[in-house]
Amino acid sequence: MRRVAALAAMAVAASVMAGCGGEKDTKAKNPFDSALGVLPASAPFVMAFEADPDGPQIKNAVGLADRFPFSGQLKDRAKEQIESQGKFDLEDDLLPILGNPLVVGAKAPQDLEGDSTFVGAIEVGDEAALDRLLESASEDGNLKELGEDGEATVYQADDSFYGVTGKLVVLADSREDIKDALDTREGEDRLTEEDFDKRTGAVPKDALLRVMFDTRALIAASKDPDAKVAVKVPWVKALTTAGVAVSAGTDDASLEVDLLGDDVPPEDLPIAPGAASPPVLQASGEQGEITVGLRDLGHVFGFGERAGKAANPDAFNQYELGKQAIKGRYGVDVDADLIAQLRGESQLSLTPDGKFAVRADLTDPAKFEKTLEDSAEFLPNALKGAGLAGAVIEKPRGNQRLYAIARPGGGSIAYGVVDGKLVISNSPDRVASLAGAATQQVAGAQGALAGQADSQGFAQRLLEDQLGAGGLGSLFGGSIVGNLEELTFSLRDDPGSMRGRATLRLGR
């Protein structure tokens, strides 16, 4: 796997360097379809890299990289590394053969275990340039011709093997894998571009990188005991395939995901279905702050309960008995008095130093205040079960509206109902104004979960934590992360498809 991955990285790196400057038809329809054909239709994992140095994705990626310091030195070093593999020139010998997508994938789930075995393929743009490159590498002694396998000529370079037939180059870890890949390409049970597009869902087809997972096959083949438990959950059991795409724009980079599956009832989805997106709290000015909005928090709790019941019925029965005991002793119905209250919009704010703030709409604020009063009696035991033994609940005094959880190690978490909303925070300066805090929509967000982050502040904080605040962290942090701007993300769930998108904007 490491050998094929290294070859794939070399081809993609070479492209980047250039940017600085019914019945299945087994016959390939185009160069991408031709490369995909070396893998079986049942392949559980496939990556497709854009390798056209003159294409928009490579050019955009290079343009984004150039906004960071040391990019020039890194490109020079990469060029030297590529050319050190033989007596050839990057621009004259290697780049002419690129232009079509490079495919790398696994033939079966077991090929992903241990020292993974991958197969790669690319159809070159210039067959004459490929012949010159092979001849040059053979003369240098870096490439050894092993002979013919059918219509393909097989070569070996160290522990890597290449099969060449016409414009197609196949990469593998063994000669046997080369032969199997070429036989697969000529058979009826080959992977096609139509298969790949269908199984990657709605992620962009013109991305810099597209990845396909056969989720169902990978879960079924997994030896992890947790996988056997997870598949008991209806939503997990329904998953079929997934697509992931990484794209480069002129001023941003994005990651998109589409988890495909069989239809399940809306209540079995992890988050509330539909395109409507909740607002997030406006940034408070804290360095590296992440703000998240969620529509229908109660739906998430309901999914968690159903998933827990399916995965571990015995543990869920104990949970239900606990809820019944709370209702009998304290008069609090967890489902009706807590979960059912959280059907509106909720917002969360997090900072790298551990500060957080939560605000949630309530269906019946007055009733919820009574629930908080009653729950103060059993909450210490619940906190003990969550690992906060010794926590004390401080009830409101006088005209105060907020409760507090005093933690044994110091500090407290304030919570209560203010202006009809549930507010929770471990920051005393923020909790009082949290209910009335302004919100804003996340640009381009779709679905029940949306968020944005101060990516520059967050990255700066991470560098300072690793290199020391005021030292190397401050010295290099500003130059390295100075072009980072806002990170936005969202997640939409519908029966048959969960789609997510994250976009990082870069300044000039």
N, C-alpha and C positions, 0 to 999 in steps of 0.2 A: 504494500500500500504506500509506503514512504517513497519508493522509487517512482511509481506512477504519479503520485502527488507532486513529486519534485519536477517531473517532466511537465505536468500540467502547469505548475507555477512558472516554469521557464517560458512556456508559450505565452501565457498571459502577461508575464513581465515584459517579454519582447514586444507585445502589442502596446503596452503602456509606454515603453521607451519610444516607439514610433510616434505615438501621440504627441510626444514632445516635438516632434518634428511633423357496411354490408360485408363483402369478402375482402379480406385484407390483401392489398396489393403489395407484394414483397419487393417490387422494384422501387428503389429510392426516388423520391420526387424532387429532392434538392440536396445540397451538401449537408445540411443539418440532419435531414432524415436519413441520409447515408451513414453519418457517424452514429446516430442513435441505433441503427440496425445491428451493430455488433453486440448489443445487449438483448436478452430475451424480453418478451412482452411482460413477463412476471418480475422483472428487475425491481427490487425493493428500494433502491436508492440511486438516483441519477443526478449529476450536476452538469449544467451547460454554461460554459464561459463564453462571453463575447470576446472574440479574438481579432476583430477587424480594427487595425490601427488607425484607419481613416474614418471609422464610425463615430457617431455622436457620443456613445457611452464611454468609449476609451478616451476620447478628447475631453469630455466633461470630467472624467475621473482624474485625468492629468491636470486639468485646470484647477480642480479643488485641491489636489495635493500640492500644487505650486504655491498655495496660500500659506503653507506651513514652513517654518524654518527648517533648514537642513534637507529640503526635498531635492535640491540639485545634487548634493553630495550622495544622497541615497540612490538617485538614478544613475549617477556615474559608477557607483559601486556595483549596482545591479548589472549594468552593461559589461563591466569588467568580469563579473562572475559568469555571465552567460558566455562571453567570448573565450573565457578560460577553458571551457569544455572542449574546445577544438580550435583548429586553425581556420576560423571563418570570421567574417565580419557581420555584425548585427544587421546593418542597413542593407548590405549587398547580398547576403546569403540567407539569412533567416527570415527577415520581414517579408520578402516576396512570396513565401509559401503560406503566410497567414492571411486571414480575411474571413474565414468561415468559423462557426462556433466549434469549440473544443468540448467534447463530451467525456465525462469520467463517471463510472458507475460500478455498482456491485451486482453480480449475477443472481445472488441468493442471500437470504438473511445471514446464513452462517459465514459468508464472506466478510461480514462486518465484525466478526469476533476475533479477538486476539490480534495477531499481525494481519490486519485486514488485507484482502486481495481485491484489487480494483482492475478494471479494464478501461482504457481510454481510446478515443479515436478522433481524427480530424481529417476532413477532406481539404487538401491544400488548394490554393488558388492558382499556382503556377507549377505544373508538373516538371517542366524543364529545370526550374530553380530547385525543385526537390531532388532531381537527379544530380545536379551539381553539388548540392549539400551532402548527399550520400557518398558521392565519389570523393569529395574532399575529406569527409570524416573517415572513410575507409583508408585513404592514403596516409592519414595521420596515425593510423593504428588505433583510433578511438572506437571504431566500428568494425565488426567482423561479420562478413556475409556467411550465413549458415546453410543456405540452399533454398530450394523451392518447396512450398506447401501449396499444392494446387496452383492457382494463378498468382499467388503472392510470393514475394521474396522476403525471407526472414533474416533479420540482423540481430546481433547482440552487442551491447555496450555495457561492460561490467556485468551487473546482475539484472539489467533491463533488456527486454526483447521488443523488437519492432517488426511488424508485418506491413509490407508495402505492396499495394496492387493499384496500378494507375495513380490516381490522385489521393487515394485513401491511405492513411497511415494509422495503424493500430498499435497501441502501447499496452504492454502487459508484463507480468512478473515471470512468465514462463513461456516456452515455445508452445506447449500444449494449450495454454490459454489463448495464444494468438490464433491457433487453428480453430479452437472452439468458437472464438469470436467471429471469424470469417465464415464458418459454417452456419452460425446463427444468422448472420446477415443475409445469407442466401436462402434461408428457410422461411416458412410461413409464420413461425412463432417469434417474430422479431419485434422489437420496440419501434414504433413509428412516431413521427412528429405529432400525428393526430392523438395517439395514446398519451404522449407527454403533455400536450396542451390540455387535454381533458383532465388528467390527473393532477395538474398543478392549479386548476381552478382559474380564478379571476386575477391572479398576479400578472403583472405586465409581461408581455411576450418579448418586448424589446429591451429587457433588463440587462445589466452588466453580468449578472449571475442569476440563474434560475436553478432551483433544487426541487426534486420530486421525491417524496417519501411514500412508500406503501405502508401507511400507518397500521393497517389491520394485520398485514403479514409480519411486520416487525414486532408488534405486540404479541402475536401468537407464537413467534419463535423465541421470544425473550425468556431467558432463564431466571430473571429477577422475580422473586415471589410476589413483589408488589404489583407487577404487571398482571398476574393472575387474579389479584384482588381488584385492581382498577377496572378490568374488563367486565366485572359484575355491574358496574355503573352503566345505566342505559346509554348515556351520552357517549361514554368512552367505547362501549361495545359497538355503537353505530358508526364510529369513525372508519373511513375507508382509506383515503389518500390525503396528501397535503402538499401544497406548493409554497415555496419561499422565494422571494426575489429581492435582490439588491440592485438599486438603480442610482445613477449619478446624474444630477441636473446641473444647470449652470451655476446655481448658488446653493444647492442642497444635496444631501444624500438621503435615500429613503430605504426602509426595509418593509416589505409587505408579506403577509402570511395569509393563506386560505386553507383552513382545515375543513375538508369535505367529509360528508358522511351520509348515512341513510337518515331519513326524516324521523324525528322524535317529537313528542308533544312539547309545546312551548315551556311547560313547567319543568321539563327535564333538561333545559338548556342552562348552562352555568350562570349566564346573565340574562336580563330581560331582553326579549327579541325586539327587532325594529331599528330604524335608522335614526330616530330622535336622539339627540346628544345633549347631555346635561352641561350646565356651565361649571366653571371652576372658580375658586376664590382668586381675586386679584392678588398678585404677588405682594408680600409684606415687606420686601426689601432684604430679607435674610439671604445670605450667600448660599447658592446652590439649592434653593428651595424647589421642591417638586409639589405641584398642586394637581389633584385628581378629582374628577366629578363622576358620580355614579347614579344612574337612574334605577330606582326600585331596589334598594338594599335588602328589603324583605324577600325579594325573589332569590337573591344570593343565599340568604339563610335557609330558605326553603329547599333550594337545590342541595345545599350542604347536608340537610337532614335526610333527604331522599337518597343521596349518594351514600351517606353513612349507613343507612338502613340496608341498602343493597350490598354494600361491601362487607359489612360486619354486623349481621342481625343481632347477635348476642350483645355486643357493646351498645347498639342502638336501643335495645330493650332496657338496658340499665339507664341509659339517658332518659328514656321515656318515664321510667319509674321515678327518676329524680325530678322530672318536671311535675309529675303528679304529686309528689311529696311537697314540693314548693307550693303548688296550688292549694293542697289541703291544709298546710300549716300557716301559710302567709297570705293566701288569697290572691296570689299572682299567677295568672295564666300566661305562661311564656309565649304561647302562640298568639293569643288574642291581645294581650296587653303589651307585649314587646315587639315581636316580629311583625305583626299586622300593622303596627303603627308606622313602620319604616317603608312605606310604599311610594314616597315622593323622591325628591332629589337630595343627594348627600354630597358633601365636599370634604376633602382631606388635604391637609398641608403637612409636608415633611421637610426637615432640614438635616444636613449631614451631622450636625451636633446632637441629634436626637430629639429636637423639639417637634411636637406635632399638635395639630388642631383638627377637630372633626365637627362638622355641623350637619344636621339632618332635619329635613321636614318631618312633621308629625301629623298623623291623621286627626288625632284628638289631643291637643296639648294639655288640657286640664286633666284629662284622664291619665295621661302619661306622668304628670306630676305626682298624682296619687300612687302610681306604680313605683316611682322612684322612692317615695316615702316608705312604701311597704317592703321594697327590695333591699333597703338599707339594713334590714334585719338578717337576711341570709347571704348578702354579698360577700362578707368576710370569708365564709366557708367556700364560696365559689372561687374567690381570689386565691385561697390556699390551694385549691385544686389546680390552679393555673400557675403555681410556683411562687405566689406572693404571700407566703405564710407570715403572719404578724401584721399585715396591712390593717389599718384602722379606718373606719368610715366616720368622717366628721360631718354632722348634719348642719344645715343652715341655721344661723342664729339671727334673731331680730328680723330685719328687713332683707337679709341676704336670701338669694335664690339658689345658690350653688352648694352642692355637696363637694367633699374632697376625700380622695383616697390617699391617706398618709402612708407612704412606703417605709418599711423598716430601715432601709439604707439612707433615708433622707429624700427630700423632694415630695411632691404631691401631684395628683391629677385631679383637676376640678371638673365637675360635670353638673348639669342641671338643665332646666327649661328656661330659656330667655326669649322673650318676644315670640313665643310660639314655636321655637325651634330647640332641638336638643343640641347642646354644645359640650364638647369635651376637649380639654387641653392640659398639657403639663407646663404651659407658659402662662404664668399669672398675668403678665402684661397684655396678653392677647385674648384671653377667654372672655373678658367682660364685653369686648366690642365685637366678638365673633358673630353673634346673631345678625348684626346689621352690616357686616362686612360686604363690600361690593363684589360682584361676580362678573365674569366675562365668558363668552363662548370661545372655544378653541377652533381656530381657523381650519376648515376642511374636515373637522371631526365627524364621524358617523358611528352611531351605536350607543349602547347604554353606558360605556366607559370612555372617558376622555381625560386627557391631561396635558400638562406642559411643564417644562423644567428650565431652570437657569443652568444650561449646560456648561457655560464658561465658569460660573461660580462653583459648580459641583466638581468639575475637573480640576480647577485650581485648588480646591480644598483637598482632593485626593492626592495631588502632587505634594502639597504642603505636609500632609500626614505622612507621606512616604519619605520625603526629602528634608522635612523640617521647615516649619513656618519661620519666615524671616531669613532663611538660609538659601540653600539651593532651590528649595521649593518656590520661593518668591522670585529668585533670580531667573530661573528658566520657565516657571509657570506662565508668566505673562506672555512671553513670546510664543510658547507652544500652544496655549489655549486661547490666545487673544482673538482669533478669528471665529471662535465658536459663538454662535448666537442661540436662538431658542430651539429647544427640542419639543416637538408636539407628538402626541400619540393618541390613538383611539382604537376601540374594539367593538365590532358589531357581530351579534349572533342572530342567526335565523335557522330554522329547521333545514338541515342539509349543508350549512356552511357557516363557519365562524371566520370573519375576516378582521385582520389587524393591520395597522399601518403606523410607522414611526418615521418622522422626518426631522433631520438635523439641518438647520440653516447655518451657512458660513458667511461671514463678512469678507469684504475685500481688503 
